Amino acid sequence: MPGRKTLPGKRWKNSGVAATDAVIKLLQPGDEIVAGNDLYGGTYRLFTKVFEKFGLKFHYVDMSDAGNVRSHINKNTKLIWAETPTNPLINITDIAAMAAIAKEHKLLLCVDNTFASPYLQNPLDLGADIVMHSSTKYLGGHSDVIQGALAMNDAALREKLYFLQKSCGAVPGPMDCFLVLRGIKTLHVRMQRHCENGEKMAHYLRNHSKVGKVYWCGFEDHPGYHVAKKQMRGFGGMISFTLKDESEQAARKLMSSTKLFSLAESLGGVESLINHPASMTHASIPREERIKNGLTDSLIRLSVGIEDAEDLIADIEQALNI
Ligand SMILES: Cc1ncc(COP(=O)(O)O)c(C=O)c1O
């Protein structure tokens, strides 16, 4: 917007992936990164298919145990990349614990905060150096824009990222900026409803006889529940689940039978979406790697929107009964 200054400490990028790309370009060949083993498929693809060939080394670890992160740090390590809650298995990483490790070893900590949004979680306050958002999702909120954002408290870091942004061309268009700025005005009310609907849907699924595992960080027996409760203001509207019939065919049948939930890759919009991570958002992760980390062929992911919760539950119910 002409005549307007960008907020200090924020850089808007032209996609979430472009924002991630800029963070990794802070590094040099030979540098090492410790990242979570359950990441958005496009992040994993960027790391493995693009940056590995430029001499960067990534270690993918289960970040629910800080010891796993510590044991992969060596003199070349420069960055910890944490996504929490993760896409699609809703794993939780303790951001303050990661920040303590990063400070001790003089590393950068970048948190992908896409699933939580700034309404539910503020990683900078917990000690992270950079927060990355796919603003395509909850910030925009209407599935009509692709954009990313980086937030940081450090002016020098901001300058480095700004230099990378303009040098590499990750510049968002004015219409996209307008859409995200407009979306942010309703973020708080949308997130409240996403959380309410997410909770209802998670409990409905858990009590259904045809449903197998349900992944949602608001369950008290979720391994990350206490950390999520400490660092988040709500548990969000992202849920993954499997069916008792663990065949991919059964999952596909359900996904093609919903009427309110549209089958699509994105998430975080007002309208509910259903997704098959194995063939859609996470198809770029080799099957063996996916399965090893718990992302099965039959996993279904829901982005629970802000429609009437009873309508959404009725839609899943009829699809489960087909
Ligand atoms: C957790 C997470 N991070 C990053 C991205 C990438 O964002 P974008 O689609 O804006 O490039 C996504 C997209 O689905 C995501 O789910």
The ligand as an SDF file (V2000), in Angstrom:
LIG
                    3D

 16 16  0  0  0  0  0  0  0  0999 V2000
    1.6350  -26.2140    8.4090 C   0  0  0  0  0  0  0  0  0  0  0  0
    1.8280  -25.6050    7.0500 C   0  0  0  0  0  0  0  0  0  0  0  0
    2.9170  -24.8570    6.8070 N   0  0  0  0  0  0  0  0  0  0  0  0
    3.1380  -24.2880    5.6030 C   0  0  0  0  0  0  0  0  0  0  0  0
    2.2720  -24.4680    4.5550 C   0  0  0  0  0  0  0  0  0  0  0  0
    2.5610  -23.8500    3.2000 C   0  0  0  0  0  0  0  0  0  0  0  0
    1.7700  -22.7420    2.9770 O   0  0  0  0  0  0  0  0  0  0  0  0
    1.3230  -22.1940    1.5210 P   0  0  0  0  0  0  0  0  0  0  0  0
    0.2820  -23.1460    1.0130 O   0  0  0  0  0  0  0  0  0  0  0  0
    0.7910  -20.8330    1.8270 O   0  0  0  0  0  0  0  0  0  0  0  0
    2.5410  -22.1690    0.6800 O   0  0  0  0  0  0  0  0  0  0  0  0
    1.1200  -25.2310    4.7560 C   0  0  0  0  0  0  0  0  0  0  0  0
    0.1690  -25.4550    3.6590 C   0  0  0  0  0  0  0  0  0  0  0  0
   -0.7000  -26.3010    3.7360 O   0  0  0  0  0  0  0  0  0  0  0  0
    0.8880  -25.8130    6.0420 C   0  0  0  0  0  0  0  0  0  0  0  0
   -0.1900  -26.5730    6.3010 O   0  0  0  0  0  0  0  0  0  0  0  0
  1  2  1  0
  2  3  1  0
  2 15  2  0
  3  4  2  0
  4  5  1  0
  5  6  1  0
  5 12  2  0
  6  7  1  0
  7  8  1  0
  8  9  2  0
  8 10  1  0
  8 11  1  0
 12 13  1  0
 12 15  1  0
 13 14  2  0
 15 16  1  0
M  END
$$$$
